[in-house]
Amino acid sequence: MAKQPAIFLDRDGVINEDGNYVGCVDDFHFIEGSIEAMQAFKKAGWLVVVVTNQSGIARGVFSEADFLALTEWMDWSLVDRGVTLDGIYYCPHHPDYGGEDYQQVCDCRKPNPGMFMQAAEELDIDLEQSWMVGDKESDLLAAKRAGVQHRLLVRSGEAISSSTEELAEQVIANLAAASEIILAK
């Protein structure tokens, strides 16, 4: 079977509003148009994969069990709306926080490409033909390091540096705008 391209999505700031360490259902709010964008990707036959740093776990803001419960809720909320995610990969680590369980320099924490490489191996993804939609330089840098050629940067309200902008094919308003660009190619 031939490798398939994927749409890699960061979570906070792309799929849901970035509420500064979103770790429970009450704090999770889908960004307008994000569900419809994922529906369009799936309808067009793309793999849709979430790759998200979750340092709130290492920082003790919420537990890994809390994150997993929220992720299950998000996943079922999407399934109820016709979106089956092909993979959800997360990094709970941080180099400065987390004690012996989570404090480490790892290959999964973006800007490192570990989550992309794991997804590519497990899901037989063609990284070169894939897309990354993220809202931070670390998202785009991780994608570039993994060999993902197409990278879109979502404006999430934070200042965008020139180095971040250079990593992006385009700077866009939201995931809905990303779907228009990707599906037009």
C-alpha positions as CSV (number, residue, x, y, z in Angstrom):
1,M,0.0,0.0,0.0
2,A,1.3,3.5,-0.9
3,K,2.1,6.0,1.7
4,Q,-0.6,8.7,2.3
5,P,-0.2,12.4,3.0
6,A,-1.6,13.8,6.2
7,I,-2.8,17.1,7.6
8,F,-0.9,17.6,10.9
9,L,-2.7,19.9,13.3
10,D,-1.6,21.5,16.5
11,R,-4.4,21.5,19.0
12,D,-4.4,24.7,21.2
13,G,-4.8,27.7,19.0
14,V,-5.7,25.7,15.8
15,I,-8.5,23.3,16.8
16,N,-9.5,24.9,20.0
17,E,-9.0,28.3,21.6
18,D,-5.7,28.5,23.4
19,G,-6.8,29.2,27.0
20,N,-3.3,28.8,28.5
21,Y,-3.1,25.2,29.5
22,V,-6.4,23.7,28.5
23,G,-6.8,20.6,30.5
24,C,-10.5,20.1,31.1
25,V,-13.7,20.0,29.1
26,D,-15.0,23.2,30.6
27,D,-12.0,25.1,29.3
28,F,-12.1,23.5,25.8
29,H,-13.8,25.5,23.0
30,F,-13.6,24.6,19.4
31,I,-12.5,27.5,17.2
32,E,-15.2,28.6,14.8
33,G,-14.9,26.7,11.5
34,S,-12.3,24.1,12.8
35,I,-14.7,21.2,12.9
36,E,-16.0,22.0,9.4
37,A,-12.4,22.2,8.1
38,M,-11.6,18.8,9.6
39,Q,-14.8,17.4,8.0
40,A,-13.7,18.8,4.6
41,F,-10.2,17.2,5.0
42,K,-11.7,13.8,5.8
43,K,-14.3,14.1,3.0
44,A,-11.3,14.8,0.6
45,G,-9.6,11.6,1.8
46,W,-6.8,13.1,3.9
47,L,-5.4,11.6,7.1
48,V,-5.9,14.1,10.0
49,V,-3.4,13.8,12.8
50,V,-3.1,16.0,15.9
51,V,0.4,16.7,17.3
52,T,0.4,18.7,20.5
53,N,2.8,19.7,23.2
54,Q,1.2,19.5,26.6
55,S,3.6,20.9,29.1
56,G,0.7,21.6,31.4
57,I,1.2,18.0,32.5
58,A,4.9,18.4,33.4
59,R,4.1,21.8,35.0
60,G,1.5,20.2,37.2
61,V,-1.4,22.3,35.9
62,F,-3.3,19.2,35.1
63,S,-2.6,15.5,35.2
64,E,-1.9,13.2,32.3
65,A,-5.2,11.4,33.2
66,D,-7.0,14.8,32.9
67,F,-5.4,15.3,29.5
68,L,-6.4,11.9,28.3
69,A,-10.0,12.3,29.5
70,L,-10.2,15.7,27.7
71,T,-8.7,14.1,24.6
72,E,-11.2,11.3,24.6
73,W,-14.0,13.8,25.0
74,M,-12.6,15.9,22.1
75,D,-12.2,12.8,19.9
76,W,-15.8,11.6,20.5
77,S,-17.1,15.1,20.0
78,L,-15.4,15.1,16.6
79,V,-16.7,11.5,15.8
80,D,-20.2,12.7,16.6
81,R,-19.7,15.4,13.9
82,G,-18.2,13.0,11.3
83,V,-14.5,13.5,11.9
84,T,-12.4,10.5,12.8
85,L,-8.9,11.5,13.7
86,D,-6.3,9.1,12.4
87,G,-3.9,9.8,15.2
88,I,-3.4,11.9,18.3
89,Y,0.2,12.4,19.5
90,Y,1.2,14.4,22.5
91,C,4.3,15.3,24.4
92,P,3.8,15.7,28.2
93,H,7.5,16.6,28.8
94,H,9.3,19.8,29.6
95,P,13.0,20.3,30.0
96,D,12.6,22.4,33.2
97,Y,9.5,21.0,35.0
98,G,8.0,17.7,35.9
99,G,10.3,15.8,38.2
100,E,11.5,12.4,37.3
101,D,8.3,11.5,35.5
102,Y,8.1,14.3,32.9
103,Q,11.2,16.5,33.2
104,Q,13.4,15.6,30.2
105,V,14.8,16.7,26.9
106,C,12.9,14.5,24.5
107,D,12.6,14.0,20.8
108,C,8.8,14.4,20.9
109,R,8.5,17.9,22.2
110,K,8.1,20.3,19.3
111,P,10.3,21.8,17.8
112,N,11.7,18.3,17.7
113,P,10.1,16.0,15.1
114,G,9.5,12.9,17.2
115,M,5.7,13.0,17.1
116,F,5.7,13.4,13.3
117,M,8.2,10.6,12.9
118,Q,6.1,8.3,15.1
119,A,2.9,9.1,13.2
120,A,4.7,8.6,9.9
121,E,5.9,5.2,10.9
122,E,2.6,4.0,12.6
123,L,0.3,5.4,9.9
124,D,2.4,5.0,6.8
125,I,2.4,8.8,6.1
126,D,4.2,10.5,3.2
127,L,5.7,13.4,5.1
128,E,6.9,15.2,2.0
129,Q,3.4,15.5,0.7
130,S,1.8,16.3,4.0
131,W,0.8,19.7,5.6
132,M,1.3,21.2,9.0
133,V,-1.1,23.8,10.4
134,G,0.2,25.3,13.6
135,D,0.3,28.6,15.5
136,K,3.8,28.7,16.8
137,E,7.3,28.6,15.4
138,S,7.9,25.3,17.3
139,D,5.1,23.7,15.3
140,L,6.5,24.7,11.9
141,L,10.1,23.9,12.9
142,A,9.2,20.4,14.0
143,A,7.3,19.9,10.7
144,K,10.2,21.1,8.7
145,R,12.7,18.9,10.6
146,A,10.4,15.9,9.9
147,G,10.4,16.7,6.2
148,V,6.9,18.2,6.0
149,Q,7.1,20.5,3.0
150,H,3.9,22.4,3.4
151,R,3.5,24.5,6.5
152,L,0.7,27.1,7.4
153,L,0.9,29.4,10.3
154,V,-2.4,30.4,12.0
155,R,-2.6,33.8,13.6
156,S,-3.5,33.3,17.2
157,G,-3.1,36.8,18.5
158,E,0.6,36.5,19.4
159,A,3.3,38.5,17.6
160,I,4.8,36.6,14.7
161,S,8.6,36.9,14.2
162,S,10.2,37.1,10.8
163,S,11.9,33.7,11.4
164,T,8.5,32.1,12.1
165,E,7.0,33.7,9.1
166,E,9.8,32.4,6.9
167,L,9.0,28.8,8.0
168,A,5.4,29.2,6.7
169,E,4.1,28.8,3.2
170,Q,1.4,31.3,4.2
171,V,0.1,33.0,7.4
172,I,-3.6,32.5,7.7
173,A,-6.5,33.4,10.0
174,N,-7.6,30.0,11.1
175,L,-8.1,26.3,10.2
176,A,-11.0,27.1,8.0
177,A,-8.7,29.3,5.8
178,A,-6.2,26.4,5.8
179,S,-8.7,24.0,4.5
180,E,-9.5,26.4,1.6
181,I,-5.8,26.6,0.7
182,I,-5.0,22.9,1.1
183,L,-8.1,21.6,-0.7
184,A,-7.6,24.0,-3.6
185,K,-4.2,22.4,-4.4
